[in-house]
Amino acid sequence: MVLHPKAKVRAAGQEVTFCCKASGTPVPKKYYWYHNGTLLERKVHRYGSRLVLRGLAPEQAGTYHCKASTEAGAIKSAPAQLTVLAQGQQSCKPEPEPSLVELPSECPQDAAGSRYYNVGRCPPTPCAGSPADQSGCGADAGRCCGVQRMETREIPCAGSLLPIKVVAECGCGPCTQPRVLVQGRVTAADTGEPLRFGQIFLGGRKVGFTGYKGSFTIEVPADTQRLVARFVDRQQRFVDAIKVLPFNRRGGATYQEVKMLRKKEPVDLDGSRSNAIPLGEASGQEPIGELVLPAGVFLRPSGEVFRGTVKASVTFLDPRDMATASAASSDLSFANAEGEIVPLRTYGMFAVDFREGESGAALQTGPVEVRMDAGQVWMPEHLQKMKLWSLNPETGLWEEEGVLRPAGGNRGKREERTFLVGNLEIRERRLFNLDVPEDRRCFVKVRAYSNEKFNPYEQLEGVVISLINLEPQPGYPANPRAWGRFDSVVTGPNGACLPAFCDGQRPDAYSAYVTATLGGEELEAVASSPKLNPNAVGVSQPYLGKLGYRRSDHDDPNLKKTAFQINVAKPDPNNVDETNGPIYPYRSLEECEEAPVSANHLRFYRVEVDKYEYNVVPFKESDLTSWTGDYLSWWPNPQEFRACFIKVQIEGPQEYMVRSRNVGGSHPRTRGQLYGLRDTRSVRDTLLENTSGACVEFKCSGMLFDQSLVDRTLVSVVPQGSCHRTAVNSLLREYLSRHPPVAENNHTAAFTMLAPVDPLGHNYGIYTVTDQNPRLAKEIAIGRCFDGTSDGFSREMKADAGTAVTFACQERPAGRESFFQRLLTAPAEA
């Protein structure tokens, strides 16, 4: 499906047009349209690939999708929502929705004891089209609800007034079209070696190369529902990786680590004799099966039989090895006869490469036999459904090659065994799969939060949640027999719903291993030991006990805390305790997606130790649609984010909070006005006594949102303690003196500068990174700052490397503990 219908809003009596388009061989010409799952009569609506509804009535609201079919198969589009407004009903209410931001610690709490302030937001929902709107099949951006007017307010904080901008009115305007990107790195699954200058394909079209370190950036084409990318090693050391990459439809960059499977070293075969190659890589276990190659089966592309020496490389991905899940291709899905994309459960994948021994020319084969050991199939119901599949590299969907049928063993010690046998011809380089369709499906609700408080208004969008389905050994949930499937979904404003295999009879028939990443940073799961807290996990008892929730460090506190495992127990509709999430039946996807935050769900959170950010113009970095064009916006360009950090060395007996205060410095519209505050706690240098370092963000100098004039931000860096400045980087001081005006530095307890416009680098103690993902830009800049180099990345602070300014600090006088000292010494129940 290359064109999907788009969501529309119309007033009653108007008309609406939905469009879809499919490609294939032969070219699809039959289209069917459905309203809320019910087929619309072709004679009544006279539709083809375009559906026109005139004189809309309220009962015509709902979801619409199309299906295209040929004799080769069928495919369904994604659903599109039609909203029909009654006469006089507004699609964009002028009153903003609540949206809370945290104020600095020095600001007083309100009557309820909260330090959060409601700045409002406008939901980016579509607005009603006008009668003059075009057919709606083109790339028209349309109109969406957005900010019409903002107001500036002042909040008394610590004897001064803190400015803040709040949304005063919402209204309809042009929809923002943020760039949607996928970024990441491609490396070998076994050694971590980067794929240097590998080719990247979308469909059959080459779109670029990976970098020297394996990095890549893909701009997601408009109207993409499923992003299928193929990574090719031009040196042929790795099997092509075909990945279905998750992305954030609301804009910005999603980060993804791509692992490639190293090709098996070729073996020499005699093409005139019969050969068998084992399929199975798990150490200490019997192969899952074998590939049987009859005599004379190898063919040149012309059809001529080749009987000489064959270099045969057969690379098998064994799901009994848990480490192979990240290197698997595609998302294990196929299109069924109705055109629905449905999941498979794998028992192993293999790639073949046959070449002539002398010339290295590629060879094809006639019919070969795939034999699978039935004893490796632990679920008896799968024996009757096992099939052989091949992967279409352009669609990322598996296509059926044939059925595997039971047959007896035929050689030596294996004669007592039962094999499942199938046949295929290898005419092109494809990945093959031993799979069964699995209809025991559910959805798992997961949310990500900015901290461990789990406030509903501090959810993170753009987090990649990944779920690997495991087949556990009975009685040993922590030691699974194999993995069977994996999925990744990006969180939206209401979390994410991940598809998973489940079972209603045996809760532990399938388990799920779940992780979360944001811009390459791993988020933490809620602890399961020494005591399981249902309120923290987000799931009430007794259902939580049935799920068997365990964080990855449950038995060994030295392990990472960034994953959890659950039994995917299908909810019992007759048990009220199991009807409120976090597991939903497969037909209840809408209920899962729209579940309130009070419903059961599983949680991840971001570990941000002693860090605080305040923007005068509120902006949620995980939701680019929340960006507002304003002279005081911290990020002036929503298409590109430039993160700037200054490295501060502190000589003192403890760790200290360091604040940057950022105000307009040279632009006539912002001079003297606050952009925002950043607080960061210094980190001890393990090699230097009484020394710590802080990487403090500041607002970069440069063009403001109107792109007309540069503003050099006036940045003040102030350690929050009894400190005085002792040194300034000589290169930085010289640069600032050569680029006037020079900020006064009369106050020895602070360092002030008009921030440089140029990206200076580690020799100056200034670290600048530009990226389409603001969080990723900041993560990279912080890693370089910690390391004190221009392109390094470290989490170990090297306080005396690449430093801009140095302060000497004394221990605070008794009775004046810092906020974070009080936090660390607070009783557990606080």
Salt bridges, closest charged atoms under 4 A:
GLU15 OE1 - ARG54 NE 3.66
GLU97 OE1 - ARG121 NH1 2.85
GLU106 OE2 - ARG659 NH1 2.68
GLU151 OE2 - ARG149 NH1 3.06
GLU151 OE1 - ARG153 NH2 3.71
GLU169 OE1 - ARG149 NE 3.45
ASP190 OD2 - ARG262 NE 2.72
GLU193 OE2 - ARG237 NH1 2.41
GLU193 OE1 - ARG262 NH2 3.12
GLU219 OE1 - ARG179 NH2 3.24
ASP223 OD1 - LYS6 NZ 3.74
ASP233 OD2 - ARG237 NE 3.24
ASP240 OD2 - ARG230 NH1 3.71
ASP240 OD1 - ARG429 NH2 3.77
GLU257 OE2 - ARG185 NE 3.86
ASP268 OD1 - LYS311 NZ 2.97
GLU281 OE1 - LYS264 NZ 3.14
GLU286 OE1 - ARG417 NH1 3.86
GLU290 OE2 - ARG371 NE 3.28
GLU290 OE2 - ARG411 NH2 3.01
GLU290 OE1 - ARG414 NH1 3.58
GLU304 OE2 - ARG300 NH1 3.03
ASP318 OD2 - ARG320 NH2 2.79
ASP331 OD1 - ARG226 NH2 2.61
GLU338 OE1 - LYS67 NZ 3.43
GLU340 OE2 - LYS76 NZ 3.96
GLU340 OE1 - ARG587 NH1 4.00
ASP353 OD2 - LYS263 NZ 3.23
ASP353 OD1 - ARG355 NE 3.30
GLU356 OE2 - ARG300 NE 2.67
GLU369 OE1 - ARG371 NH1 3.44
ASP373 OD2 - ARG417 NH1 2.85
GLU381 OE2 - ARG440 NH2 3.06
GLU399 OE1 - ARG430 NH1 3.03
GLU400 OE1 - LYS387 NZ 3.20
GLU425 OE1 - ARG427 NH2 2.98
GLU428 OE2 - ARG430 NE 3.37
GLU438 OE2 - HIS382 NE2 3.02
GLU438 OE2 - ARG440 NH2 3.07
GLU461 OE1 - ARG250 NE 2.79
GLU461 OE2 - LYS620 NZ 3.86
GLU471 OE1 - ARG345 NH2 2.17
GLU471 OE2 - ARG481 NH2 3.17
ASP487 OD2 - ARG485 NE 2.81
ASP503 OD2 - ARG440 NH1 2.58
ASP508 OD1 - ARG506 NH1 3.85
GLU521 OE1 - ARG606 NE 2.80
GLU522 OE1 - LYS560 NZ 2.56
GLU524 OE2 - ARG551 NH1 3.95
ASP553 OD1 - ARG551 NE 2.88
ASP555 OD2 - ARG550 NH2 2.44
GLU578 OE2 - LYS546 NZ 3.00
GLU608 OE2 - ARG606 NH1 2.59
ASP610 OD2 - ARG681 NH1 2.68
GLU613 OE2 - LYS778 NZ 2.82
GLU621 OE2 - LYS778 NZ 2.81
ASP623 OD2 - ARG250 NH2 2.73
ASP630 OD2 - LYS165 NZ 2.91
GLU655 OE1 - ARG681 NH2 3.39
ASP679 OD1 - ARG659 NE 2.70
GLU697 OE1 - ARG678 NE 2.98
GLU697 OE1 - LYS778 NZ 3.69
GLU734 OE2 - ARG738 NE 3.74
GLU779 OE2 - ARG606 NH2 3.26
GLU779 OE1 - ARG795 NH2 2.43
ASP787 OD1 - LYS798 NZ 2.83
